[in-house]
Amino acid sequence: MLRHGKCLWFAVAALASGAIAASEAPEVLSCIVAKLDSLHRVTDVPHPMADSTAALCGPVYNTNIHEGSPFGPAYCHVYVTTEAKEPMASGEGHYPAGAVIVKAKLESKESRDPVLYTVMRKMEKGYDAEHGDWEYAVLDGPNKRVLSRGRIDSCIECHTQYASTDYVTRAYVKPK
């Protein structure tokens, strides 16, 4: 319990101060994912993921993503920090530095425990201007351990099509 308390304090303090930078320890992302209850959940029910998206959002087992996933369909819940709530809801404007979007990937609609998390974190201007200054990360579900982070090619490749909404898909946002 003490570890989670320190983790929450560290993550909240880092987010609030805008002190999150590309060079900080990966534990900050693990702390954010560990406290999803403190974020705003965008999805009411698990959102079905396209096979190609499910394959790209995590370890790739089949290099032909259009053949579908050998594990069946995948679903996700999406969470955002307070800074990301308005741009996500409206689909307009740009996300401020420090905004975080977490996609919790589920094996089925009934799953409670994510098998994987993918994270987008808006960095300061200049981090990766060509791709909206987003840092991407992949964390394993059970341990919330960072598997990879930074300018991940497969993430950039997919999110480039969403340049008009600051590189963020809104497929799971219910229309108003």
Sine and cosine of phi, psi and omega as CSV:
sin_phi,cos_phi,sin_psi,cos_psi,sin_omega,cos_omega
0.00,0.00,-0.65,0.76,0.01,-1.00
-0.87,0.49,-0.65,0.76,0.01,-1.00
-0.86,0.51,-0.71,0.71,0.00,-1.00
-0.92,0.40,-0.57,0.82,0.05,-1.00
-0.90,0.44,-0.72,0.70,0.06,-1.00
-0.90,0.44,-0.65,0.76,-0.01,-1.00
-0.88,0.47,-0.75,0.67,0.00,-1.00
-0.89,0.45,-0.71,0.71,-0.01,-1.00
-0.87,0.50,-0.71,0.71,-0.03,-1.00
-0.89,0.45,-0.72,0.69,-0.03,-1.00
-0.91,0.42,-0.71,0.71,-0.01,-1.00
-0.91,0.42,-0.68,0.73,0.01,-1.00
-0.89,0.45,-0.67,0.75,0.00,-1.00
-0.92,0.40,-0.67,0.74,0.02,-1.00
-0.91,0.41,-0.71,0.70,-0.06,-1.00
-0.91,0.42,-0.58,0.81,-0.06,-1.00
-1.00,0.10,-0.17,0.99,-0.07,-1.00
0.95,0.31,0.31,0.95,-0.10,-0.99
-0.99,0.11,-0.03,1.00,0.00,-1.00
-0.94,0.34,0.82,-0.57,-0.01,-1.00
-0.73,-0.68,0.27,-0.96,-0.04,-1.00
-0.86,0.50,-0.42,0.91,-0.11,-0.99
-1.00,-0.02,-0.07,1.00,-0.06,-1.00
-0.95,0.30,0.23,-0.97,-0.04,-1.00
-0.90,0.43,0.57,-0.82,0.00,-1.00
-0.89,0.45,-0.27,0.96,-0.01,-1.00
-0.87,0.49,-0.44,0.90,0.01,-1.00
-0.88,0.48,-0.70,0.71,0.04,-1.00
-0.90,0.43,-0.65,0.76,0.04,-1.00
-0.88,0.48,-0.64,0.77,0.01,-1.00
-0.91,0.41,-0.67,0.74,0.01,-1.00
-0.89,0.47,-0.73,0.69,-0.02,-1.00
-0.92,0.40,-0.57,0.82,0.00,-1.00
-0.91,0.41,-0.36,0.93,-0.04,-1.00
-0.90,-0.44,0.76,0.65,0.00,-1.00
-0.85,0.53,-0.47,0.88,0.00,-1.00
-0.88,0.48,-0.36,0.93,0.00,-1.00
-1.00,0.05,-0.06,1.00,0.01,-1.00
-0.98,-0.20,0.27,-0.96,0.06,-1.00
-1.00,0.08,0.82,-0.57,0.04,-1.00
-1.00,0.05,0.82,-0.58,-0.04,-1.00
-0.98,0.17,-0.59,0.81,-0.09,-1.00
-1.00,-0.08,0.70,-0.71,0.08,-1.00
-0.99,0.16,-0.62,0.78,0.03,-1.00
-0.78,-0.63,0.35,-0.94,0.03,-1.00
-0.83,0.55,0.74,-0.67,-0.02,-1.00
-1.00,-0.02,0.78,-0.63,0.04,-1.00
-0.93,0.36,0.70,-0.71,0.00,-1.00
-0.99,-0.16,0.63,-0.78,0.12,-0.99
-0.88,0.47,0.55,-0.83,-0.01,-1.00
-0.81,0.59,-0.67,0.74,-0.03,-1.00
-0.91,0.41,-0.62,0.79,0.03,-1.00
-0.93,0.38,-0.69,0.72,0.02,-1.00
-0.87,0.50,-0.62,0.78,0.00,-1.00
-0.94,0.34,-0.63,0.78,-0.02,-1.00
-0.97,0.26,-0.50,0.87,-0.03,-1.00
-1.00,0.07,0.94,0.34,0.03,-1.00
0.60,-0.80,-0.15,-0.99,0.02,-1.00
-0.88,0.48,0.74,-0.67,-0.02,-1.00
-1.00,-0.01,0.86,-0.51,0.01,-1.00
-0.99,-0.14,-0.48,0.87,-0.02,-1.00
-0.83,-0.55,0.87,-0.48,-0.08,-1.00
-0.94,0.33,-0.31,0.95,0.08,-1.00
-1.00,-0.10,1.00,-0.01,-0.11,-0.99
-0.91,0.41,-0.27,0.96,-0.02,-1.00
-0.99,0.13,-0.12,0.99,0.08,-1.00
-0.99,0.12,-0.09,1.00,0.01,-1.00
1.00,0.00,0.12,-0.99,-0.02,-1.00
-1.00,0.02,0.70,-0.71,0.05,-1.00
-0.94,0.34,-0.19,0.98,-0.05,-1.00
-0.99,-0.15,0.10,1.00,-0.01,-1.00
1.00,0.05,-0.12,-0.99,-0.06,-1.00
-0.92,0.39,0.38,-0.93,0.06,-1.00
-0.82,-0.57,0.37,-0.93,0.00,-1.00
-0.73,-0.69,0.21,-0.98,0.04,-1.00
-0.47,-0.88,0.41,-0.91,0.25,-0.97
-0.93,-0.38,0.53,-0.84,-0.03,-1.00
-0.85,-0.52,0.71,-0.70,-0.01,-1.00
-0.81,-0.59,0.52,-0.85,0.04,-1.00
-0.67,-0.74,0.46,-0.89,0.12,-0.99
-0.97,0.23,0.21,-0.98,0.00,-1.00
-0.81,0.59,-0.64,0.76,-0.02,-1.00
-0.90,0.44,-0.44,0.90,-0.07,-1.00
-1.00,-0.08,-0.17,0.98,-0.12,-0.99
-0.88,0.48,-0.76,0.65,-0.06,-1.00
-0.93,0.38,-0.76,0.65,0.03,-1.00
-0.88,0.48,-0.56,0.83,0.03,-1.00
-0.92,0.40,-0.70,0.71,-0.03,-1.00
-0.92,0.38,-0.67,0.75,-0.09,-1.00
-1.00,0.05,-0.48,0.88,-0.08,-1.00
0.96,0.29,0.22,0.98,-0.04,-1.00
-0.85,-0.52,0.43,-0.90,0.05,-1.00
0.98,0.19,-0.15,-0.99,-0.02,-1.00
-0.89,-0.46,0.51,-0.86,0.05,-1.00
-0.97,0.25,0.65,-0.76,0.03,-1.00
-0.98,0.22,0.39,-0.92,0.09,-1.00
-0.83,0.56,0.69,-0.72,-0.02,-1.00
0.99,-0.16,-0.29,0.96,0.04,-1.00
-0.90,0.43,0.64,-0.77,-0.02,-1.00
-0.77,-0.64,0.69,-0.72,0.08,-1.00
-0.84,-0.54,0.79,-0.61,-0.02,-1.00
-0.87,-0.50,0.79,-0.61,0.11,-0.99
-0.95,-0.32,0.87,-0.48,0.04,-1.00
-0.99,-0.12,0.94,-0.35,-0.08,-1.00
-1.00,0.08,0.80,-0.61,-0.05,-1.00
-0.92,-0.40,0.53,-0.85,0.03,-1.00
-0.96,0.27,-0.49,0.87,-0.01,-1.00
-0.50,-0.87,0.18,-0.98,0.04,-1.00
-0.88,0.48,-0.51,0.86,-0.06,-1.00
-1.00,0.07,-0.22,0.98,-0.06,-1.00
-0.87,0.49,0.64,-0.76,0.07,-1.00
-0.97,-0.23,-0.52,0.85,-0.09,-1.00
-0.97,-0.25,0.88,-0.47,0.03,-1.00
-0.88,0.47,0.57,-0.82,0.07,-1.00
-1.00,-0.03,-0.30,0.95,-0.07,-1.00
-0.33,-0.95,0.48,-0.88,0.13,-0.99
-0.83,-0.55,0.66,-0.75,0.19,-0.98
-0.88,-0.48,0.65,-0.76,-0.13,-0.99
-0.78,-0.63,0.67,-0.74,0.17,-0.98
-0.89,-0.45,0.76,-0.65,0.03,-1.00
-0.77,-0.64,0.83,-0.55,0.00,-1.00
-0.97,0.24,0.83,-0.56,-0.03,-1.00
-0.98,-0.18,0.09,-1.00,0.04,-1.00
-0.90,0.43,0.46,-0.89,0.03,-1.00
-0.79,0.61,0.69,-0.73,0.01,-1.00
0.98,-0.17,-0.21,0.98,0.01,-1.00
-0.88,0.48,-0.76,0.64,0.04,-1.00
-0.35,-0.94,0.94,0.33,-0.13,-0.99
-0.83,0.56,-0.57,0.82,-0.03,-1.00
-0.90,0.44,-0.37,0.93,-0.05,-1.00
-0.81,-0.59,0.52,0.86,0.13,-0.99
0.99,0.16,0.14,0.99,0.03,-1.00
0.89,0.45,0.60,0.80,0.05,-1.00
-0.99,-0.15,0.66,-0.75,0.21,-0.98
-0.98,-0.19,0.68,-0.74,0.03,-1.00
-0.93,-0.38,0.48,-0.87,0.05,-1.00
-0.53,-0.85,0.49,-0.87,0.10,-1.00
-0.83,-0.56,0.78,-0.62,0.01,-1.00
-0.82,-0.57,0.59,-0.80,0.05,-1.00
-0.96,0.29,0.48,-0.88,-0.08,-1.00
-0.93,0.37,-0.83,0.56,-0.10,-0.99
-0.89,0.46,-0.65,0.76,-0.11,-0.99
-0.97,-0.24,-0.18,0.98,-0.04,-1.00
0.83,0.56,0.57,0.82,0.00,-1.00
-1.00,0.02,0.70,-0.72,0.00,-1.00
-0.94,0.33,0.86,-0.50,0.03,-1.00
-1.00,-0.03,-0.60,0.80,0.07,-1.00
-0.36,-0.93,0.42,-0.91,0.03,-1.00
-0.33,-0.94,0.38,-0.93,0.02,-1.00
0.84,-0.54,-0.63,-0.77,0.02,-1.00
-1.00,-0.06,0.99,0.17,-0.09,-1.00
-0.99,0.15,0.88,-0.48,-0.09,-1.00
-0.81,0.59,-0.71,0.70,-0.05,-1.00
-0.91,0.42,-0.55,0.84,0.04,-1.00
-0.94,0.35,-0.75,0.66,0.00,-1.00
-0.86,0.51,-0.69,0.72,-0.01,-1.00
-0.83,0.56,-0.70,0.72,-0.03,-1.00
-0.96,0.28,-0.70,0.71,-0.13,-0.99
-0.97,0.23,-0.24,0.97,0.03,-1.00
-0.85,0.52,-0.55,0.83,0.01,-1.00
-0.92,0.39,-0.20,0.98,0.00,-1.00
-0.95,-0.30,0.46,0.89,-0.02,-1.00
-0.83,0.56,-0.56,0.83,-0.04,-1.00
-0.93,0.36,-0.32,0.95,0.07,-1.00
-0.90,-0.44,0.65,0.76,0.03,-1.00
0.84,0.54,0.62,0.79,0.11,-0.99
0.94,0.34,0.34,0.94,-0.02,-1.00
-0.89,-0.46,0.80,-0.60,0.11,-0.99
-0.97,0.26,0.52,-0.86,0.03,-1.00
-0.83,-0.56,0.41,0.91,-0.06,-1.00
-0.85,0.53,-0.47,0.88,-0.07,-1.00
-0.99,-0.10,0.02,1.00,0.01,-1.00
-1.00,0.04,0.80,-0.60,0.02,-1.00
-0.94,0.33,0.68,-0.73,0.06,-1.00
-0.90,0.44,0.53,-0.85,-0.02,-1.00
-0.98,0.21,0.00,0.00,0.00,0.00
